[in-house]
Amino acid sequence: MISLIERFEADNYPIPDRNPLATLRHLIEANEIEYPELITILGSPDAVEQIINGQRSINKSEARSLGAYFRVDASLFT
């Protein structure tokens, strides 16, 4: 019975692939975070610009900072 339920859920309610940038954008919007605050979290204006514009990925240190700030697991950003 459980395997039928799991298969039904997998077929009808798939879990989307994680997207660190989409996660960050959602948290920024949901928490009404402003640009200067992001600079404080990530450490530099260049880092904020490059990450938000999709020019580079979030590194492990930045992921830890974001995780601590938003009180979520840092792995959401990597």
N, C-alpha and C positions, 0 to 999 in steps of 0.2 A: 504494500500500500504506500509506504513512504517513497519508494522509488518512482511510483506513478505520480505522486505529488511533486517530487523534485523535477521530474521530466516535464510535467505540465508547467511548472513555474519557469523552468529554463526556456521552454518554447514560447511562452506567452508574456513573461516578464523578465526579459534578459537584462542583466546588469551591464550598463554601458562601460566602455573602456574609460579608465581614469584619464583626465586631462589636467595636469597641474596648473596650466595657465587659466583654464576655465574655472577651476576650483578657486584660484586666487582672485580672479575677477568677481566671482560670486561673493566671496567673503568680503571683498572691498566694498561692493555695492550694498550687501546686507548690513554691514557695520558702518556704512557712510564714512569710509576712510578717505581722507584727503591726501593729496600728493605730498605735502611736507611730512605727514605722519609716515608715509611709506618710505621716505628717505631715511627717517629715523630708524625704522625697522630694518631696512636693507643696507643702510650704511652709505649710500651715495646716490646722487641724482642719475648718474650714468647707469647704474645697476637697475634702477627703477625703470628708466626709459627703455633699456634693452629688453628687460623681461616683459614689460607690459606690451611692447611692440612685437614680441615674439622673435626678437633677434638672437636671443640666447636663452638657455634653460636656467632654471633656478639651481644653484649649487647646494651642496649639503649644509654648509654653514647658514646660508640664507633660508633654507628649508627649516632648519632648527629655529631660527629667529622668528620666522613666520608661524611655525607651529606653537611656539611659546606665546607669541602675541595673541593669536586667535584661539589658543587653548585646544588645539587639535593635534593629531599625530603628524609629525614632520614628513612622514612618507607620502602624505597627500600631495606634496609639492615636488616629488622626485619621480 
